[in-house]
C-alpha cells in the first residue's frame, strides 16, 4: 500500500506563477479592502463590485501556468497517495496533474446559488454578471468561502491530517484558521516539512523539518528525496 502524503498549500505556491497573494502588508487586495470583496457584508453592500473583483481574478488566473512546485507535487503520485489540501482558489494543482485536491476556501472557476449552497456550477468563461441566476432563479455568486463563513471541508481535511504518513506545508503563513491548525492534528511520529521563503512561526514539535526556500526550489528538492526513497 502506498504511503500517504498530505500537503497543505497556501498563496506562496501560486505567487510564483504570478497570482497576486491574498493580502499584502497594508491589508489591501489589489487596491480593495479585503472585507469589501471577501465577506457576506461586502456582498450585501455591493454585489457588483464583488462580482467584478472575482471576474478580474478569473481573467488573470487564465493567463498563468503551474510552476515547478505544482508539477513536483503531481509527480509524487507516481509513488505515493497524495492528498492536497489547499487554501488557494485557483486550479493550478489540477492543471499540473494532481488528482486529489481539496479546496478549503472554495474554487475560483465555480459559481454557486445564493439561496441553495448545494447548487454549484462549473464555469467555462471568467465572468459572472449581475442577473446571472441559478436554476432556482437566485443570483449566482462566486463559490468562495468568505471571511465570517464556515469552512465546509475542514473536518475532512482534519481526517486527512490524522492519517498522514508524511505531512508538508508549502507557502502558507499559518495565520488563517482553521487551515493553520491542521498541522496540530498530524501524529507526533510523522515527518513534517514546512517549505517557505518567509518561514512562518511553527511551534517546536518532533520530526519537524524547516526548509527556507521558494516553493519551486524547496518542493523540487524534497520531491527528489522522497522519490529516491
N, C-alpha and C positions, 0 to 999 in steps of 0.2 A: 504494500500500500504506500502511495506517495505521501511524503511529509507535507504538512500544511503550512504555507507561508501566508500570514495575514499582514497586509500593508495598509497603513493609514497615510493618505496623501493630502497635501494642502496646496495653497496658492503657489508656493515656491517651485513646484514641479512644472506648473503651467506657465509661470513667469518667463522661463527660458524659451518658451515657444512664442512669447510676445503677447501673452494675455495679461492685461492690467490686473495687478493684485487688488484684493478687495478693499483694503484700507491703507492709505499712506499715513504719514506721520501726523497730518492735521485733521484726520477723521473724515476727509472727503473722499469720494469715489468718483474719479473723472469729473471733478468740479461740483458734484452733488453731495449734499448732506446725506449720509448713509440712510438715516431714518426716513427721509422723504421718498426714497426709492426702494427701500427694503423693509417695509413694515406695513401691517394692515392699516394703520392710521394714515400713512402716506398714500396708500391705495385709495382709501375712502376720500381723502382730501383732493387728490389729483390723479385719477387713473390714467389719464392721457400721458402725463409726464412719466409715470411708471412704465407704461407700455412702450413708450419711445425709448426709454433708457435700456430696457431689455432687448428691444429691436436692434439698437446700436451694438449691444454686446454680442448678439447673434451674428449680426453682419460682420463684426470684427472676427468672431470665432471661426467663421467660414474661410478666413484668409490665412489662418495659421496651420502649422503642421505639428504632429507629435515630435518630441525630441528623443535623444538617446536614453533618457530615464524612462520614458513611456515604453520604448521598444525593449529596453532591458527587462522591465517587469513582465512584459508579454513573453519574452524568451524563457523566463523561469518556468513557464507552464510545460515546457518540454520535459522537465524533470520533477516538478513539484505541483501540488494542488495549491493554486494561488488565488486568494480572495482579496480584492482591492476594496477598501472602504475609503471613499474619497469625500472630502469636503468641497471639492470642485464641482461646478455645474456644467463644465464643458464636456465634450465627448472624446477627448484626446486619448484616454486609456483604451476605449473601444476601437478607435481608429488605428491604434498601434497594434491591436490584435488581442488585447486582454478579454477573456470571455466571462469572468465573474466580477462584475463591478457593482458595488452598492453606492448610490449617491445619497449621502446623508442629507444634503441641503437642496435636493431637487435636481432637475435637469433642464438646462437652457433650451434644448430643442424639443421640449414638450410643452403643451398648453393644458390648462385644466379648467373645469367648470367652477364658477363662483358659488353655485348652490349645492353641488354634489362633488366632493373631493375625489370620489372614486372614478369620475369621468375624466380620464387623462388621454390626450391625443398626441400622437407623433406629429411633428411639424416638418413640412417639406421645405418651405421657404424660411425667411428670417423675420417675418412680420406678423404681429397680432395687432389688429386695429380695433378701435372703439366701435362697437357694433357687431364684431365677430362673436357668435354665440355657440354654446354647446347644444346638444340635442334637446335639452330641456328649456332652451330659449334664454339662458342667462349668459352674461358677458364672460368671455374667456379671459383668463389671467395667466401669467407665467407659472409653470409648475416648479416654483421655487419656495423653499422654506424661509420665510422672512423672520426677522427678529420678533420675538414675542409669540411665535407659533411653535407648536410641538414638533419634535423631530421623529417622524413615524418609524424610521428604520433603526433607531438607536438600540432597541432591545435585541434585534437580530445581529447587530454589529457587536454587541457585548458577548453574545453566544459564540461568534467567530473568534473574538479575542481570547475567550476562555479555552478554546480548543486549538489554539495555535501551537505549532512546534517551533516556529521562528516568527518573530514579530518585527516589522520595520515601520519607522515613522519617517516620512520624507516631506520636507518643505512646508512644515506647518509650525506656527508659532506656539502651539499648545496652550492658547489662552481662550479659545472659543469652546465653551462647553455646550452640550455634553461630550462632543467628539474628543476633546482633550483628555477626558478621563478614561478613555479606552485602555491606555497603557497600564492603568492600575488593575485591570482585570486579567492581565496576562500572567499565567502561572510563574512562580518565582524561578523555576529551573530553566525557563525558556530564554534563549538568546534574544536580546532586544537591541536593535540597531537604530540609532537616530542619525539621519543624514540631513545636514543643513549648513549653509554657509554662515548664517547668523544663528548660532546654536541657541535654541530656547533653553530655559531652565528645566531640567528634569531631575526630580528628587532622586538621590542616590538609591540604587537597588542592585541586587545581584544580577550578573550576566548582562550588564548594560554596556554597550559599545557606542561611543560618540564619534561620528565621522564628520569633521568640519570641512565640508566641500559643497560645491554646487550640486544640485540633484543629478545632473547628467554625469558628472565625474564620479561622485560617490556611488551611485547606483551601478554604473558600468563596472567599477572595481569590485563591488560586493557581489554582483551577479557572476562575474568571472570566478570568484572564490567559491560561491555556492554551487556553480555548475561543475566545478572540478572535484567537489567532494564525493 
